[in-house]
């Protein structure tokens, strides 16, 4: 078996794993998701990880909004016959 065949088989296996994970996520309840989120937050707190008040999230959001606007504007001008 060469490297390309191995990659092909591994890709198939990872796709199967991804589908199982999707099914598990769909089957999980709100309570299970809430518990997982709380566990993540507790672990972050114990590790001393903190977002503080301003982590630049709004700046990132505004950049993405500007990029999206420019992308959509360029699509409108190129889609005109």
C-alpha positions as CSV (number, residue, x, y, z in Angstrom):
1,X,0.0,0.0,0.0
2,X,1.4,3.4,-0.9
3,X,1.0,6.7,0.9
4,X,-1.9,7.9,-1.3
5,X,-3.9,4.7,-0.6
6,X,-3.2,5.1,3.1
7,X,-4.4,8.7,3.0
8,X,-7.6,7.6,1.1
9,X,-8.5,5.0,3.8
10,X,-7.7,7.4,6.7
11,X,-9.9,10.1,5.1
12,X,-12.8,7.6,5.0
13,X,-12.3,6.7,8.7
14,X,-12.1,10.3,9.8
15,X,-15.3,11.1,7.9
16,X,-17.0,8.2,9.7
17,X,-15.7,9.6,13.1
18,X,-17.0,13.1,12.1
19,X,-20.5,11.7,11.3
20,X,-20.6,9.8,14.7
21,X,-19.6,13.1,16.5
22,X,-22.4,14.9,14.6
23,X,-24.9,12.3,15.7
24,X,-23.8,12.5,19.3
25,X,-24.1,16.3,19.2
26,X,-27.6,16.1,17.8
27,X,-28.6,13.6,20.4
28,X,-27.3,15.6,23.4
29,X,-29.7,17.5,25.6
30,X,-29.6,21.1,26.6
31,X,-28.7,20.0,30.1
32,X,-25.7,17.9,28.8
33,X,-24.5,20.8,26.8
34,X,-24.9,23.2,29.7
35,X,-22.9,20.8,32.0
36,X,-20.1,20.6,29.4
37,X,-19.9,24.3,29.1
38,X,-19.8,24.7,32.8
39,X,-17.0,22.1,33.1
40,X,-15.0,24.0,30.4
41,X,-15.5,27.3,32.3
42,X,-14.5,25.8,35.6
43,X,-11.3,24.2,34.1
44,X,-10.4,27.6,32.5
45,X,-10.8,29.3,35.8
46,X,-8.7,26.7,37.6
47,X,-6.0,27.2,34.9
48,X,-6.1,30.9,35.4
49,X,-7.4,31.6,31.9
50,X,-9.5,34.7,31.6
51,X,-11.0,36.8,28.9
52,X,-11.2,40.0,31.1
53,X,-13.5,42.7,30.1
54,X,-12.1,43.6,26.7
55,X,-10.4,41.0,24.6
56,X,-10.9,42.8,21.3
57,X,-13.8,40.6,20.3
58,X,-15.9,43.5,19.0
59,X,-12.9,44.7,16.9
60,X,-12.6,41.3,15.3
61,X,-16.4,41.2,14.7
62,X,-16.2,44.6,13.0
63,X,-13.3,43.5,10.8
64,X,-15.2,40.4,9.6
65,X,-18.3,42.5,8.9
66,X,-16.2,44.9,6.8
67,X,-14.6,42.1,4.9
68,X,-18.0,40.5,4.3
69,X,-19.4,43.8,3.1
70,X,-16.5,44.2,0.6
71,X,-16.8,40.6,-0.6
72,X,-20.6,41.0,-1.2
73,X,-20.1,44.3,-2.9
74,X,-17.5,42.7,-5.2
75,X,-19.9,39.8,-6.0
76,X,-22.7,42.3,-6.9
77,X,-20.5,44.1,-9.3
78,X,-19.2,40.9,-11.0
79,X,-22.6,39.3,-11.2
80,X,-24.2,42.1,-13.3
81,X,-24.5,41.0,-16.9
